[in-house]
Amino acid sequence: MRAVVTVIGKDNVGILHKVSGICADMGANVIEVTQSVLQDMFAMIMLVDITGMENDFSEMVDRMTELGEKLGLSIHTMHEDIFNSMHTI
């Protein structure tokens, strides 16, 4: 099972470190990351393997949301099945 994490907001030092740190703390493995900085705006999409997670997925969602609020970023975390359903015509 995998999840998709998106991050958008003003660029700051350590965003990737903090987001991937939550993944590591919860036993989720970062599979792939793409990020871009456009002037002072940061955008990232991260694909995460959540098969080995030690906690409930909803806890990861809550922790990512809290981090986003703390850093002034929009962080959305969703299960891959939901992501694929949303993007299927």
Biopython code that builds the backbone (N, CA, C, O; Angstrom):
import numpy as np
from Bio.PDB.StructureBuilder import StructureBuilder

atoms = [
    (1, "MET", "N", (0.850, -1.177, 0.000)),
    (1, "MET", "CA", (0.000, 0.000, 0.000)),
    (1, "MET", "C", (0.889, 1.231, 0.000)),
    (1, "MET", "O", (1.958, 1.261, 0.610)),
    (2, "ARG", "N", (0.409, 2.244, -0.705)),
    (2, "ARG", "CA", (1.179, 3.481, -0.817)),
    (2, "ARG", "C", (0.290, 4.689, -0.531)),
    (2, "ARG", "O", (-0.938, 4.613, -0.558)),
    (3, "ALA", "N", (0.958, 5.797, -0.258)),
    (3, "ALA", "CA", (0.264, 7.061, -0.026)),
    (3, "ALA", "C", (0.953, 8.148, -0.847)),
    (3, "ALA", "O", (2.123, 8.030, -1.210)),
    (4, "VAL", "N", (0.205, 9.198, -1.126)),
    (4, "VAL", "CA", (0.727, 10.359, -1.840)),
    (4, "VAL", "C", (0.679, 11.547, -0.887)),
    (4, "VAL", "O", (-0.360, 11.853, -0.302)),
    (5, "VAL", "N", (1.830, 12.214, -0.743)),
    (5, "VAL", "CA", (1.927, 13.402, 0.108)),
    (5, "VAL", "C", (2.260, 14.578, -0.793)),
    (5, "VAL", "O", (3.244, 14.531, -1.531)),
    (6, "THR", "N", (1.449, 15.639, -0.745)),
    (6, "THR", "CA", (1.742, 16.849, -1.505)),
    (6, "THR", "C", (1.996, 17.998, -0.533)),
    (6, "THR", "O", (1.335, 18.123, 0.498)),
    (7, "VAL", "N", (2.960, 18.824, -0.886)),
    (7, "VAL", "CA", (3.327, 19.974, -0.050)),
    (7, "VAL", "C", (3.441, 21.197, -0.955)),
    (7, "VAL", "O", (4.135, 21.163, -1.972)),
    (8, "ILE", "N", (2.762, 22.266, -0.584)),
    (8, "ILE", "CA", (2.830, 23.515, -1.336)),
    (8, "ILE", "C", (2.892, 24.671, -0.354)),
    (8, "ILE", "O", (2.156, 24.697, 0.633)),
    (9, "GLY", "N", (3.770, 25.628, -0.626)),
    (9, "GLY", "CA", (3.840, 26.812, 0.221)),
    (9, "GLY", "C", (5.134, 27.563, 0.014)),
    (9, "GLY", "O", (5.910, 27.265, -0.895)),
    (10, "LYS", "N", (5.352, 28.533, 0.864)),
    (10, "LYS", "CA", (6.562, 29.349, 0.791)),
    (10, "LYS", "C", (7.776, 28.489, 1.156)),
    (10, "LYS", "O", (7.742, 27.729, 2.124)),
    (11, "ASP", "N", (8.836, 28.617, 0.376)),
    (11, "ASP", "CA", (10.031, 27.811, 0.581)),
    (11, "ASP", "C", (10.729, 28.172, 1.892)),
    (11, "ASP", "O", (10.868, 29.344, 2.241)),
    (12, "ASN", "N", (11.160, 27.138, 2.601)),
    (12, "ASN", "CA", (11.926, 27.271, 3.836)),
    (12, "ASN", "C", (12.947, 26.152, 3.891)),
    (12, "ASN", "O", (12.783, 25.129, 3.227)),
    (13, "VAL", "N", (13.979, 26.333, 4.660)),
    (13, "VAL", "CA", (14.982, 25.294, 4.852)),
    (13, "VAL", "C", (14.373, 24.131, 5.638)),
    (13, "VAL", "O", (13.708, 24.348, 6.651)),
    (14, "GLY", "N", (14.596, 22.907, 5.176)),
    (14, "GLY", "CA", (14.242, 21.722, 5.936)),
    (14, "GLY", "C", (12.867, 21.137, 5.713)),
    (14, "GLY", "O", (12.465, 20.243, 6.458)),
    (15, "ILE", "N", (12.126, 21.601, 4.720)),
    (15, "ILE", "CA", (10.780, 21.064, 4.505)),
    (15, "ILE", "C", (10.843, 19.570, 4.193)),
    (15, "ILE", "O", (10.138, 18.775, 4.815)),
    (16, "LEU", "N", (11.676, 19.192, 3.241)),
    (16, "LEU", "CA", (11.799, 17.775, 2.878)),
    (16, "LEU", "C", (12.245, 16.942, 4.077)),
    (16, "LEU", "O", (11.748, 15.837, 4.295)),
    (17, "HIS", "N", (13.176, 17.476, 4.845)),
    (17, "HIS", "CA", (13.680, 16.779, 6.036)),
    (17, "HIS", "C", (12.556, 16.532, 7.049)),
    (17, "HIS", "O", (12.445, 15.434, 7.595)),
    (18, "LYS", "N", (11.737, 17.533, 7.296)),
    (18, "LYS", "CA", (10.679, 17.406, 8.299)),
    (18, "LYS", "C", (9.574, 16.462, 7.841)),
    (18, "LYS", "O", (9.073, 15.667, 8.636)),
    (19, "VAL", "N", (9.189, 16.539, 6.576)),
    (19, "VAL", "CA", (8.145, 15.655, 6.059)),
    (19, "VAL", "C", (8.638, 14.212, 6.017)),
    (19, "VAL", "O", (7.928, 13.301, 6.443)),
    (20, "SER", "N", (9.842, 14.002, 5.510)),
    (20, "SER", "CA", (10.373, 12.634, 5.448)),
    (20, "SER", "C", (10.672, 12.104, 6.854)),
    (20, "SER", "O", (10.651, 10.893, 7.070)),
    (21, "GLY", "N", (10.947, 12.989, 7.802)),
    (21, "GLY", "CA", (11.169, 12.583, 9.189)),
    (21, "GLY", "C", (9.919, 11.970, 9.813)),
    (21, "GLY", "O", (10.005, 10.994, 10.557)),
    (22, "ILE", "N", (8.764, 12.544, 9.507)),
    (22, "ILE", "CA", (7.509, 11.965, 9.993)),
    (22, "ILE", "C", (7.326, 10.580, 9.393)),
    (22, "ILE", "O", (6.933, 9.643, 10.088)),
    (23, "CYS", "N", (7.610, 10.452, 8.103)),
    (23, "CYS", "CA", (7.507, 9.132, 7.456)),
    (23, "CYS", "C", (8.410, 8.130, 8.162)),
    (23, "CYS", "O", (7.974, 7.025, 8.482)),
    (24, "ALA", "N", (9.652, 8.501, 8.407)),
    (24, "ALA", "CA", (10.608, 7.599, 9.051)),
    (24, "ALA", "C", (10.153, 7.232, 10.462)),
    (24, "ALA", "O", (10.244, 6.071, 10.860)),
    (25, "ASP", "N", (9.666, 8.210, 11.214)),
    (25, "ASP", "CA", (9.188, 7.954, 12.579)),
    (25, "ASP", "C", (8.058, 6.933, 12.613)),
    (25, "ASP", "O", (7.914, 6.176, 13.573)),
    (26, "MET", "N", (7.260, 6.925, 11.547)),
    (26, "MET", "CA", (6.090, 6.056, 11.521)),
    (26, "MET", "C", (6.340, 4.737, 10.794)),
    (26, "MET", "O", (5.435, 3.908, 10.692)),
    (27, "GLY", "N", (7.549, 4.535, 10.292)),
    (27, "GLY", "CA", (7.874, 3.287, 9.601)),
    (27, "GLY", "C", (7.437, 3.250, 8.150)),
    (27, "GLY", "O", (7.335, 2.176, 7.557)),
    (28, "ALA", "N", (7.176, 4.418, 7.571)),
    (28, "ALA", "CA", (6.804, 4.517, 6.151)),
    (28, "ALA", "C", (8.064, 4.815, 5.337)),
    (28, "ALA", "O", (8.911, 5.602, 5.759)),
    (29, "ASN", "N", (8.181, 4.185, 4.176)),
    (29, "ASN", "CA", (9.371, 4.326, 3.346)),
    (29, "ASN", "C", (9.093, 5.254, 2.162)),
    (29, "ASN", "O", (8.163, 5.018, 1.391)),
    (30, "VAL", "N", (9.891, 6.295, 2.022)),
    (30, "VAL", "CA", (9.756, 7.211, 0.892)),
    (30, "VAL", "C", (10.290, 6.504, -0.349)),
    (30, "VAL", "O", (11.455, 6.112, -0.396)),
    (31, "ILE", "N", (9.433, 6.346, -1.350)),
    (31, "ILE", "CA", (9.799, 5.660, -2.583)),
    (31, "ILE", "C", (10.315, 6.629, -3.626)),
    (31, "ILE", "O", (11.333, 6.383, -4.273)),
    (32, "GLU", "N", (9.605, 7.729, -3.781)),
    (32, "GLU", "CA", (9.955, 8.679, -4.835)),
    (32, "GLU", "C", (9.540, 10.084, -4.416)),
    (32, "GLU", "O", (8.513, 10.279, -3.766)),
    (33, "VAL", "N", (10.365, 11.064, -4.806)),
    (33, "VAL", "CA", (10.081, 12.460, -4.483)),
    (33, "VAL", "C", (10.373, 13.317, -5.708)),
    (33, "VAL", "O", (11.386, 13.139, -6.384)),
    (34, "THR", "N", (9.481, 14.236, -5.974)),
    (34, "THR", "CA", (9.767, 15.278, -6.949)),
    (34, "THR", "C", (9.438, 16.603, -6.276)),
    (34, "THR", "O", (8.394, 16.751, -5.639)),
    (35, "GLN", "N", (10.340, 17.556, -6.426)),
    (35, "GLN", "CA", (10.107, 18.864, -5.819)),
    (35, "GLN", "C", (10.627, 19.948, -6.732)),
    (35, "GLN", "O", (11.493, 19.720, -7.577)),
    (36, "SER", "N", (10.086, 21.117, -6.544)),
    (36, "SER", "CA", (10.487, 22.254, -7.349)),
    (36, "SER", "C", (10.330, 23.522, -6.521)),
    (36, "SER", "O", (9.423, 23.634, -5.696)),
    (37, "VAL", "N", (11.212, 24.455, -6.751)),
    (37, "VAL", "CA", (11.097, 25.771, -6.129)),
    (37, "VAL", "C", (10.952, 26.782, -7.260)),
    (37, "VAL", "O", (11.829, 26.908, -8.114)),
    (38, "LEU", "N", (9.835, 27.496, -7.253)),
    (38, "LEU", "CA", (9.547, 28.519, -8.255)),
    (38, "LEU", "C", (9.570, 29.859, -7.546)),
    (38, "LEU", "O", (8.649, 30.195, -6.802)),
    (39, "GLN", "N", (10.636, 30.629, -7.784)),
    (39, "GLN", "CA", (10.894, 31.845, -7.042)),
    (39, "GLN", "C", (10.928, 31.515, -5.559)),
    (39, "GLN", "O", (11.886, 30.883, -5.112)),
    (40, "ASP", "N", (9.938, 31.906, -4.779)),
    (40, "ASP", "CA", (9.962, 31.576, -3.352)),
    (40, "ASP", "C", (8.895, 30.552, -2.970)),
    (40, "ASP", "O", (8.603, 30.375, -1.787)),
    (41, "MET", "N", (8.304, 29.871, -3.971)),
    (41, "MET", "CA", (7.261, 28.877, -3.720)),
    (41, "MET", "C", (7.823, 27.462, -3.852)),
    (41, "MET", "O", (8.522, 27.141, -4.814)),
    (42, "PHE", "N", (7.500, 26.621, -2.859)),
    (42, "PHE", "CA", (7.963, 25.244, -2.807)),
    (42, "PHE", "C", (6.802, 24.324, -3.175)),
    (42, "PHE", "O", (5.684, 24.511, -2.695)),
    (43, "ALA", "N", (7.064, 23.332, -4.025)),
    (43, "ALA", "CA", (6.051, 22.338, -4.382)),
    (43, "ALA", "C", (6.711, 20.960, -4.385)),
    (43, "ALA", "O", (7.794, 20.783, -4.942)),
    (44, "MET", "N", (6.047, 19.984, -3.755)),
    (44, "MET", "CA", (6.616, 18.636, -3.676)),
    (44, "MET", "C", (5.502, 17.602, -3.737)),
    (44, "MET", "O", (4.421, 17.792, -3.178)),
    (45, "ILE", "N", (5.788, 16.504, -4.429)),
    (45, "ILE", "CA", (4.937, 15.322, -4.414)),
    (45, "ILE", "C", (5.818, 14.163, -3.979)),
    (45, "ILE", "O", (6.905, 13.958, -4.518)),
    (46, "MET", "N", (5.341, 13.413, -3.005)),
    (46, "MET", "CA", (6.110, 12.304, -2.445)),
    (46, "MET", "C", (5.241, 11.041, -2.486)),
    (46, "MET", "O", (4.081, 11.068, -2.073)),
    (47, "LEU", "N", (5.802, 9.949, -2.979)),
    (47, "LEU", "CA", (5.137, 8.654, -2.962)),
    (47, "LEU", "C", (5.770, 7.840, -1.847)),
    (47, "LEU", "O", (6.990, 7.685, -1.792)),
    (48, "VAL", "N", (4.931, 7.320, -0.957)),
    (48, "VAL", "CA", (5.403, 6.674, 0.270)),
    (48, "VAL", "C", (4.801, 5.269, 0.396)),
    (48, "VAL", "O", (3.595, 5.086, 0.229)),
    (49, "ASP", "N", (5.646, 4.290, 0.690)),
    (49, "ASP", "CA", (5.176, 2.929, 0.969)),
    (49, "ASP", "C", (4.759, 2.873, 2.436)),
    (49, "ASP", "O", (5.584, 3.061, 3.330)),
    (50, "ILE", "N", (3.481, 2.615, 2.677)),
    (50, "ILE", "CA", (2.960, 2.614, 4.043)),
    (50, "ILE", "C", (2.710, 1.198, 4.571)),
    (50, "ILE", "O", (2.106, 1.022, 5.629)),
    (51, "THR", "N", (3.177, 0.197, 3.831)),
    (51, "THR", "CA", (2.949, -1.200, 4.222)),
    (51, "THR", "C", (3.529, -1.515, 5.598)),
    (51, "THR", "O", (2.898, -2.222, 6.384)),
    (52, "GLY", "N", (4.718, -1.002, 5.899)),
    (52, "GLY", "CA", (5.386, -1.319, 7.156)),
    (52, "GLY", "C", (5.098, -0.361, 8.295)),
    (52, "GLY", "O", (5.783, -0.390, 9.317)),
    (53, "MET", "N", (4.084, 0.495, 8.132)),
    (53, "MET", "CA", (3.794, 1.478, 9.175)),
    (53, "MET", "C", (3.399, 0.812, 10.476)),
    (53, "MET", "O", (2.680, -0.188, 10.491)),
    (54, "GLU", "N", (3.879, 1.380, 11.562)),
    (54, "GLU", "CA", (3.601, 0.857, 12.895)),
    (54, "GLU", "C", (2.326, 1.455, 13.488)),
    (54, "GLU", "O", (1.772, 0.904, 14.440)),
    (55, "ASN", "N", (1.861, 2.564, 12.943)),
    (55, "ASN", "CA", (0.685, 3.257, 13.464)),
    (55, "ASN", "C", (-0.412, 3.273, 12.419)),
    (55, "ASN", "O", (-0.205, 2.854, 11.280)),
    (56, "ASP", "N", (-1.578, 3.756, 12.812)),
    (56, "ASP", "CA", (-2.697, 3.898, 11.900)),
    (56, "ASP", "C", (-2.406, 5.015, 10.892)),
    (56, "ASP", "O", (-1.795, 6.026, 11.237)),
    (57, "PHE", "N", (-2.845, 4.826, 9.657)),
    (57, "PHE", "CA", (-2.610, 5.810, 8.601)),
    (57, "PHE", "C", (-3.189, 7.178, 8.966)),
    (57, "PHE", "O", (-2.614, 8.207, 8.612)),
    (58, "SER", "N", (-4.311, 7.195, 9.664)),
    (58, "SER", "CA", (-4.930, 8.473, 10.043)),
    (58, "SER", "C", (-4.011, 9.296, 10.950)),
    (58, "SER", "O", (-4.060, 10.525, 10.928)),
    (59, "GLU", "N", (-3.180, 8.628, 11.740)),
    (59, "GLU", "CA", (-2.221, 9.351, 12.573)),
    (59, "GLU", "C", (-1.185, 10.066, 11.709)),
    (59, "GLU", "O", (-0.783, 11.189, 12.014)),
    (60, "MET", "N", (-0.757, 9.416, 10.639)),
    (60, "MET", "CA", (0.188, 10.051, 9.716)),
    (60, "MET", "C", (-0.446, 11.274, 9.068)),
    (60, "MET", "O", (0.188, 12.323, 8.956)),
    (61, "VAL", "N", (-1.698, 11.137, 8.643)),
    (61, "VAL", "CA", (-2.420, 12.259, 8.043)),
    (61, "VAL", "C", (-2.470, 13.428, 9.024)),
    (61, "VAL", "O", (-2.200, 14.569, 8.648)),
    (62, "ASP", "N", (-2.815, 13.145, 10.278)),
    (62, "ASP", "CA", (-2.910, 14.197, 11.298)),
    (62, "ASP", "C", (-1.563, 14.863, 11.544)),
    (62, "ASP", "O", (-1.486, 16.086, 11.655)),
    (63, "ARG", "N", (-0.508, 14.068, 11.629)),
    (63, "ARG", "CA", (0.819, 14.640, 11.886)),
    (63, "ARG", "C", (1.290, 15.516, 10.727)),
    (63, "ARG", "O", (1.909, 16.558, 10.946)),
    (64, "MET", "N", (1.000, 15.097, 9.500)),
    (64, "MET", "CA", (1.378, 15.905, 8.331)),
    (64, "MET", "C", (0.585, 17.206, 8.305)),
    (64, "MET", "O", (1.134, 18.268, 8.012)),
    (65, "THR", "N", (-0.691, 17.121, 8.609)),
    (65, "THR", "CA", (-1.533, 18.324, 8.641)),
    (65, "THR", "C", (-1.041, 19.300, 9.704)),
    (65, "THR", "O", (-0.959, 20.503, 9.456)),
    (66, "GLU", "N", (-0.713, 18.783, 10.888)),
    (66, "GLU", "CA", (-0.189, 19.623, 11.968)),
    (66, "GLU", "C", (1.126, 20.283, 11.565)),
    (66, "GLU", "O", (1.346, 21.460, 11.853)),
    (67, "LEU", "N", (1.999, 19.529, 10.901)),
    (67, "LEU", "CA", (3.264, 20.102, 10.437)),
    (67, "LEU", "C", (3.003, 21.231, 9.450)),
    (67, "LEU", "O", (3.634, 22.286, 9.523)),
    (68, "GLY", "N", (2.070, 21.008, 8.528)),
    (68, "GLY", "CA", (1.726, 22.048, 7.559)),
    (68, "GLY", "C", (1.241, 23.317, 8.234)),
    (68, "GLY", "O", (1.636, 24.419, 7.856)),
    (69, "GLU", "N", (0.389, 23.162, 9.227)),
    (69, "GLU", "CA", (-0.119, 24.326, 9.952)),
    (69, "GLU", "C", (1.010, 25.049, 10.673)),
    (69, "GLU", "O", (1.054, 26.279, 10.689)),
    (70, "LYS", "N", (1.916, 24.295, 11.264)),
    (70, "LYS", "CA", (3.044, 24.880, 11.997)),
    (70, "LYS", "C", (3.977, 25.659, 11.072)),
    (70, "LYS", "O", (4.489, 26.714, 11.447)),
    (71, "LEU", "N", (4.199, 25.134, 9.856)),
    (71, "LEU", "CA", (5.143, 25.752, 8.923)),
    (71, "LEU", "C", (4.482, 26.692, 7.915)),
    (71, "LEU", "O", (5.168, 27.306, 7.098)),
    (72, "GLY", "N", (3.158, 26.805, 7.970)),
    (72, "GLY", "CA", (2.446, 27.655, 7.007)),
    (72, "GLY", "C", (2.410, 27.056, 5.616)),
    (72, "GLY", "O", (2.451, 27.778, 4.620)),
    (73, "LEU", "N", (2.333, 25.726, 5.546)),
    (73, "LEU", "CA", (2.297, 25.007, 4.278)),
    (73, "LEU", "C", (0.979, 24.268, 4.136)),
    (73, "LEU", "O", (0.299, 23.993, 5.125)),
    (74, "SER", "N", (0.627, 23.950, 2.907)),
    (74, "SER", "CA", (-0.503, 23.075, 2.646)),
    (74, "SER", "C", (0.057, 21.673, 2.419)),
    (74, "SER", "O", (0.693, 21.416, 1.397)),
    (75, "ILE", "N", (-0.178, 20.762, 3.370)),
    (75, "ILE", "CA", (0.290, 19.383, 3.246)),
    (75, "ILE", "C", (-0.928, 18.472, 3.230)),
    (75, "ILE", "O", (-1.710, 18.444, 4.180)),
    (76, "HIS", "N", (-1.080, 17.726, 2.135)),
    (76, "HIS", "CA", (-2.182, 16.784, 1.994)),
    (76, "HIS", "C", (-1.604, 15.381, 1.872)),
    (76, "HIS", "O", (-0.677, 15.144, 1.097)),
    (77, "THR", "N", (-2.157, 14.461, 2.639)),
    (77, "THR", "CA", (-1.712, 13.076, 2.641)),
    (77, "THR", "C", (-2.920, 12.197, 2.359)),
    (77, "THR", "O", (-3.912, 12.240, 3.087)),
    (78, "MET", "N", (-2.833, 11.399, 1.298)),
    (78, "MET", "CA", (-3.956, 10.519, 0.992)),
    (78, "MET", "C", (-3.488, 9.156, 0.516)),
    (78, "MET", "O", (-2.431, 9.019, -0.100)),
    (79, "HIS", "N", (-4.287, 8.165, 0.812)),
    (79, "HIS", "CA", (-4.016, 6.798, 0.374)),
    (79, "HIS", "C", (-4.013, 6.786, -1.158)),
    (79, "HIS", "O", (-4.798, 7.496, -1.787)),
    (80, "GLU", "N", (-3.147, 5.995, -1.744)),
    (80, "GLU", "CA", (-3.025, 5.931, -3.201)),
    (80, "GLU", "C", (-4.353, 5.567, -3.867)),
    (80, "GLU", "O", (-4.656, 6.091, -4.939)),
    (81, "ASP", "N", (-5.148, 4.692, -3.267)),
    (81, "ASP", "CA", (-6.431, 4.301, -3.859)),
    (81, "ASP", "C", (-7.368, 5.504, -3.998)),
    (81, "ASP", "O", (-8.052, 5.650, -5.011)),
    (82, "ILE", "N", (-7.393, 6.356, -2.986)),
    (82, "ILE", "CA", (-8.210, 7.565, -3.042)),
    (82, "ILE", "C", (-7.674, 8.508, -4.121)),
    (82, "ILE", "O", (-8.441, 9.056, -4.913)),
    (83, "PHE", "N", (-6.365, 8.690, -4.144)),
    (83, "PHE", "CA", (-5.725, 9.545, -5.147)),
    (83, "PHE", "C", (-6.081, 9.074, -6.544)),
    (83, "PHE", "O", (-6.480, 9.875, -7.389)),
    (84, "ASN", "N", (-5.938, 7.767, -6.798)),
    (84, "ASN", "CA", (-6.236, 7.219, -8.139)),
    (84, "ASN", "C", (-7.711, 7.363, -8.488)),
    (84, "ASN", "O", (-8.044, 7.651, -9.637)),
    (85, "SER", "N", (-8.597, 7.169, -7.522)),
    (85, "SER", "CA", (-10.029, 7.320, -7.774)),
    (85, "SER", "C", (-10.380, 8.753, -8.137)),
    (85, "SER", "O", (-11.219, 8.994, -9.005)),
    (86, "MET", "N", (-9.739, 9.699, -7.472)),
    (86, "MET", "CA", (-9.999, 11.113, -7.733)),
    (86, "MET", "C", (-9.538, 11.538, -9.125)),
    (86, "MET", "O", (-10.077, 12.484, -9.699)),
    (87, "HIS", "N", (-8.551, 10.845, -9.659)),
    (87, "HIS", "CA", (-7.945, 11.240, -10.926)),
    (87, "HIS", "C", (-8.276, 10.281, -12.069)),
    (87, "HIS", "O", (-7.566, 10.237, -13.074)),
    (88, "THR", "N", (-9.337, 9.527, -11.913)),
    (88, "THR", "CA", (-9.794, 8.611, -12.963)),
    (88, "THR", "C", (-11.102, 9.142, -13.535)),
    (88, "THR", "O", (-12.048, 9.455, -12.811)),
    (89, "ILE", "N", (-11.119, 9.230, -14.845)),
    (89, "ILE", "CA", (-12.332, 9.741, -15.505)),
    (89, "ILE", "C", (-13.210, 8.573, -15.886)),
    (89, "ILE", "O", (-14.285, 8.769, -16.455)),
]
sb = StructureBuilder()
sb.init_structure("model")
sb.init_model(0)
sb.init_chain("A")
sb.init_seg("    ")
for serial, (resi, resn, name, xyz) in enumerate(atoms, 1):
    if name == "N":
        sb.init_residue(resn, " ", resi, " ")
    sb.init_atom(name, np.array(xyz, "f"), 0.0, 1.0, " ", f" {name:<3s}", serial, name[0])
structure = sb.get_structure()
